[in-house]
Amino acid sequence: MKETHDDELESGDFELSVAQIKDYFACTEDLKVQKFIYNSQSCSLLYLEDLVKTELMQSNVIKPLLESNSGNIEQIFSSIEAKKSSDIHQIGKYLLDGFCAIVIENEVAAIMMSVAQTQGRSIQEPKDEQIIKGSHEGFVENISTNIYLLRNRIKSPKLKVRYYTLGNVTNTKVAMIYMENRADPLIVNECEKRISAFDLDYLYSVGNIDEMIEEHPLSPFPQSLQTERPDRAVSYLMEGKINIIVDGMPSVLVLPITFFSFFQSPDDYNGRWILGSFFRIIRFISFILAVSMPAIYIAIVSYHSEVLPIGILYSIQVSLAYVPLPPILEALVMQILLELLKEAAIRLPSPIAQTIGIVGGLVIGTAVVEAHLVSNTMIVVIGLTAIASFATPLNEFGTSLRILGFPTMLAAALFGLFGISIMMMVIFIHLCKIETLGVPYFAPFGPYHGKQGLKDIFLRLPIWKGNNNSQSFESGRTNKSYFRRWKRT
């Protein structure tokens, strides 16, 4: 007699086979077992009631069984996607994916059909990445719907999808998507190697994958880009980048990414190129202001007041006459207060959040000035800094800019404008040093790749300038890519 194992169904004992599956789920009450007789054979239908759609199981499984009470049971389900397995763990995995299983007397394998419950919200525009013109669709929590949104925009056999199951406990489905003829094979292989090496008990967010892939966890700059917009994800696919989708998350992780990608918005390409270029330049200016504006104020007030015209200098000195705090403490208090107001507005319901914004911006701001705790000029400087940080298309990058403002203010308080210069040099040296999957983060400037690599960086060039072509590794007929072919040893 053939030897059986604990993880295989017992073909000679029908009741034992059902008991094995029930023991695998260990006393869960949502595992339902329905016994019936088919063609003089005892059968059991097993399913998790919270994961299956009752109407679908009734029409695709139960009704065909009632209409045909003879013949081979496998032939009944030949028209639908049915799977067979005798492995207990495999059967349990399918049941957790929304399948139902039929165990038949004297049969070594169970038959499984997909009757999964498909619940989820409708496709809507993401609130964090709203645009004026263009598509108003956004990713949802269902991974199949998200892949549909991508394939609906790229109807090409070159669009490749690779599935992974990550998390020893959660068994979360993950998809890696790329264009075969545009993505660098070395980058694809490196990304696949890192994903396959994950050893996690649970995975519930693209942020978990981001933390495991990034090479410089101490860097304040985000080394990947998360977007909820399908049109934006598609544009990066056409540039040769990789999309990673996690089931249950409405955002897509884009790799590898560069510093200048955070200044690009879908609105740049939905209008005339002159307008797109203008707003992109505004975003670059906002980067400098968000990092250095409070620091410049501190340096001028503390060390270099002679650079100001006499009228402006007099106004600032009058506002500072009754303020007991030094400029560095003024700036730190106001920056922290700004972050507190922002966090409170995010966590509270919309009507209350609007009230908090009015109270914080008007009442508290006016009160601290009249109490001579903060000067009027500092209120203006912190307000402009906040506006500049919010001008970036992605909120995560704006937060990074505000974080960088703290060490820049400290350098200004210690060394004045010289300290700001040193701090900006350190920031740009750091940008030139870091990499994402072997791609220089500050490309095409670090290292410099010539005029060809500067396309679509500071200006949104028109399409008739060849701005709509990306590198094709298959044909080699388009623009040279600044991706550095690199493989980790």
Secondary structure, DSSP 4 states (H G I P E B T S, - for coil): -----TTB--TT-HHHHHHHHHHHH-S-TTEEEEEEEETTEEEEEEEETTTB-HHHHIIIIIHHHHH--SS-HHHHTTTS-EEEE-BHHHHHHHHHTTEEEEEETT-SSEEEEE-B----PPP---STT--SSS------S-HHHHHHHHHTT---TTEEEEEEEE-TTT-EEEEEEEETTTS-HHHHHHHHHHHHT---S----HHHHHHHH-S-TT-SS-SSEEE--HHHHHHHHHTT-EEEEETT-S-EEEES--GGGGG--GGGGSS-HHHHHHHHHHHHHHHHHHHHHHHHHHHHHHT-GGGS-HHHHHHHHHHHTT--S-HHHHHHHHHHHHHHHHHHHHHS-HHHHHHHHHIIIIIIHHHHHHTTSS-HHHHHHHHHHHHHHHTSSSHHHHHHHHHHHHHHHHHHHHHTHHHHHHHHHHHHHHHHH-EETTEETTTTBTTB-HHHHTTTSSS---GGGTTT----TTT--SPPP--------
